[in-house]
């Protein structure tokens, strides 16, 4: 089946736009995503943006910010370790 045949088939399918795409669906469909990654929640917010309330979006943004801060801390710790043990050797 050619590329455009696949696209036409997808375009002819009915999509329920009122159905929330769950975190489990996102994690199941995109390899390597976990609940500990900000990208998981960024995608959740983007996929469901028309269905979420402002309060829900705020909670998601807070979660994203917390996970980003956590990830930045881990990155900083890893860089310090590499600088101390690998780069200066």
Secondary structure, DSSP 4 states (H G I P E B T S, - for coil): --HHHHHHHHHTS---TTSPPPHHHHHHHSTT--TT-HHHHHHHHHHTTTT--HHHHHHHHHHHHHHHHHHHHHHHHHHHHHIIIII--
